[in-house]
Amino acid sequence: SAVISQKPSRDICQRGTSLTIQCQVDSQVTMMFWYRQQPGQSLTLIATANQGSEATYESGFVIDKFPISRPNLTFSTLTVSNMSPEDSSIYLCSVEAENYEQYFGPGTRLTVT
Amino acid sequence: SQQGEEDPQALSIQEGENATMNCSYKTSINNLQWYRQNSGRGLVHLILIRSNEREKHSGRLRVTLDTSKKSSSLLITASRAADTASYFCATDEENDYKLSFGAGTTVTVRA
């Protein structure tokens, strides 16, 4: 398994501003993922972040809105840009272990006012 | 996109009873994973079952997989109040590492 931490755990932001969420893993992993969970909903994959290459975004998500960095094999950031109330969600990062199991961080609860 | 659907959406049981929830999916898969989420926190990985496996156990959890019906079930035996949570299934399709999540089942265990 992998131990994943996220910062911040929660934040309240004003519309039009940006927030960067950090994800730290206790071991080196090739693949990291960012998910969004809107209130009362299931998880939706935003993008896959691989070290040394640009992130791959899912349909409906664009780099200008959700820029991602992956500077090394244990760390990634997701920025939510120019926020609106519709961006209020829990944002989670995950990693894939060697046995194909995916482990998740504790999430960042974002409220946009 | 969400490939899985879970049934029921919500489940309320008495402590000590068993809880069963089902997950259906649409395409061929490599693996199916079950997760627990407490009160909007992070997801806790419960169990992974591979497409060539039919049943798997972990403590009080029993997972079955029927690839011919494209469905899986999660059984929690002798439930406890601490089992109160939302449970999600997630699949990764053949030749694709990305997870698609079901809508989830909310389980409430009454003391």
Interface residues (C-beta under 8 A of the other chain):
Chain A: S1 I4 Q6 M31 F33 Q37 Q41 S42 L43 T44 L45 T48 E58 S59 I90 L92 S94 E96 N99 Y100 E101 Q102 Y103 F104 G105 P106 G107 R109
Chain B: S1 Q2 N30 N31 Q33 Y35 G40 R41 G42 L43 V44 H45 L48 F88 A90 D92 Y97 K98 L99 S100 F101 G102 A103 G104
